Amino acid sequence: MIEARNINKSFGENHVLKDVCVKFHPGQTNLVIGQSGSGKTVLIKCLVGLHEIDSGEILYNDRVFSDMSFRKKKSIRKEIGMLFQGGALFDYMNVEQNVMFPLNMFSEDTLAERLKRVNFCLDRVNLPKANKLMPSELSGGMIKRVAIARAIALNPKYLFCDEPNSGLDPQTSNVIDNLISEITKEYKITTVVNTHDMNSVMEIGDSISFIYKGQLWWEGSKEEIMKTGNKEIDEFVFSSELTRKLKWT
């Protein structure tokens, strides 16, 4: 489990996160949603240690991550997988080299063992014969699947996904959503997904946290979010013609 306790983060005079308290549970896809500029991306970056918080605590299974030294934080970062927006593959490396990168950085396994793990991860994301392809030869959906394979290469306990469906068509978005959900449940990972995609909310949102102007405004399930009656949530959820139709069905 990942827990944030009363965390605050400011950039100069801009108070971005305001006493945010939230828990993310293992074996669930925990979605963080909110409008652009709401603070959800800053929250994710604070949770993984890319931003230092001003006050509060961040805990990983009762270990106070926010109070740790850089060296001790590194041990927890080995347990974290990260799926970056756009995939963020190294364009000068082939698929196999991209997936093996975290293993080369943090694993003491032999080359044969690392290659076996790479092949397992590529098979898990349905890319069993893509090892030697370059990123330039991949479709958008394939890039995201390779990025997922890289994110799970170290068998993480925690997985963070930043806008995993960005730039994808609806059908491919569903494939990526389902893959993230399947892996989360299969390996009992604590998965945190930063998204503004309501399709993702309705498809895989086991637990949803709505951030509004830097505050945790609401928590609940995908069924509950459709009928909160809260003005700020309704403006976000029913912003499209499709979701407005769902409101009245």
N, C-alpha and C positions, 0 to 999 in steps of 0.2 A: 504493500500500500504506500502511496505517496500522500503526504499531508502538508498543506500550507496553513500556518497559524498566524493570523493577523499580520500578513506581510504588507509592507509599504514600499513603494519605489517612486522616486521623483527624479526628474531630469531638469535641473535648475528650478525654475518656479512652477514647472508642470508636474503636478502630483498625479502620476499615472495610475498607480495601484493604491487603493485605500482600504487598509485593514481587511484584506481578502483572507477568508477562511474556507478551505475546500479540501475534500478528500477524494482520492482516486483509487478504486479498488481493483485487485487482481482478477484476471479472467473476464474483464469487462472492457468494452470500448467506451471510454470516458470522453465525451465530446465537450469542448470549450467553444462556445459560440458567442457572437456579438457583432455589432456593426464595426466597420473600419474605424480605427482610432479608439476603440473601447478599452483597450489594454490587454486583450487576450494574447497577442503575440509577445508582449513584454512579460506577461505571466509565465508563458512557456519558457522564455529565455531565462527568467529568474529560477525556475524550477530545475533547469539543467546546469545552472551556474554560469551562464554567459553574461548575466547581469548580477551584480551583488545587490542584495536587498538592503534597504535603509533600516528596517526594523522587522521584527517577527521571526518566525522559524520555518524552515523547510525540512521535513523528515522523510527519510526512506526507510520503511519498516522500523520505525522508532529510532533510527540513527539520525542525529541532528546534522544534516548536510550543511546547513547555512553557517554553522559554527566551526566547521572543520578547516584545517589547514589545506593548502593547495595539494600537498602530498596525499592526505587522507581522502580528499575529494576525488582524486584520480582513481582510487580503488572502487568507488561507487560508479564513476563514469564508465568503467569497464563493464558494468552491468546494464548500461543504457544503450539502446539502439536509437538512431535518429533518421527519420525519413524527411529530407529537406524538400522544400517547395521547388518543383522543377526537376527533382531527382539529384541534381548536383553531382553527376558522375564526372570522373576525370576523363576529359576527351582524348588524352594521349594514351590511355590504358584501355585494353580490351575488357570485355565483360568479366572474364575470369580474374583478371588483375584487379578490377574494381572491387569485386566481392571479396577477394583475398586481402585487400588493403588493411582492414582492421585486424585481421588475423596476423598479418606480418608485424603490425604495430604492437599488439598486446598478447599474442599467443606464443607459447613455447613449444607448440606441436612441431613435428617434423613436416617437411614439405609435402610428403605423401599424405599425412593426416590433414593438413590444411586444404589440400586439393580435394580430398574426400569430403570435407565439410563444405567447400565451395560447390561441389557437384550436388550435394544433398540440398543445399539452399536453393540452387537454380532449379532443381527438380521440383522443390516445394512450391515455387512460384510459376511452375509450368513453362520453364525455359531450359529444358534438359540439354539442348544442343547449341546453345548460344555462346559458349565459352569464348570463342575466338572472334566474335563480332565486335566491331568498334561502336561506340555510342552514336556515331553519325549514321550507322546502318540500322538503327533501331527506331521503331515508332514511339510515339509519346507514351502509350501504354506499356510497351516493353521497357522503356527507360524507368518508369515507375516500378515495374516488377523487379528489375535488376537492383534498383535502389532499396527495395524491401529486402531482397536477398542479402544485400550488404548490411542492412540494418539488423538482421537476425543472425548474422554470421557468428557472432560471439555468444549466441544463445542467451540474449539479454533477459533480465527480469522486468525491465521497464522499456517501453517503446513510445517515442514521441513522433507524431506525424504532423508536419506543418502544411496545411492546405494540400492534402494528397491528391485531390482531384483537379487541381488548378491546370487549366489548359486542355483538359480531356473532354471528349464527347460523352454524352450521357451513358451510352452502353459501356464504354471503357471505364467510366467512373464507377459504375456498378460492379464491374469485375474487380477493381482495386479495393472498393469498399468491402466486398465479400471476402477478399483475400486477407485483408487486415483483420476482419472479424474472426475468420477461421483460425488464423495463426494465434490471435489473442486467446481464444478459448482452448485451442489445442495445447498450447504451452503455458497456459495460465499466466500470461504476461499482464502487467499493469500498463494498459495502453491509453495514452492521452492524445486526442486528435483535435487540432486547432482548425476550425472550418467555419465557413459562412454558407455552406451548401445544405439547404434544407432536405435535399434528396438523401444525403448522408445521414442527417438527423433521423429521418423516418426509416431508413434501411437498417442502420447498425447502432443507433444511439441507445446503448444500454443505460447510460447515465449521462445527463446533460447539465452543464453549468453555463448559465447565461451571464455574461459580463456586460455591465452598462456603466459607462463613464467611470471606469476603474473600480467598480464595486461588484461583488457577487450579488446579483440582483435576484436570482432564482435558481433552484436546483430541482430536478425531477426526471421523469421518464419521457420517452417520445410520445406516449399516449397523453400524458398530463399536459405537455407543452401546448397541445392544440386547444386546450380549454381553460387556460389560466384566467382569462378576463383581464390580464394586466396590460395596460396601454402600451408600455415600452416593448414588451414581449410580442404582443399582437402586431405592432408595427414592423417588427423584424420578421416574424414567422409568416405573416400574410402579406408580404410585400409583392409577391408575384400573383399573376392571374390564376395559376394552377392551385396554389395554396389557399387563395381566397375561395375557390370553388370547393376545396376540401372542407373548409370551415363550415359550409352549409350542407354537407352530405351526411 
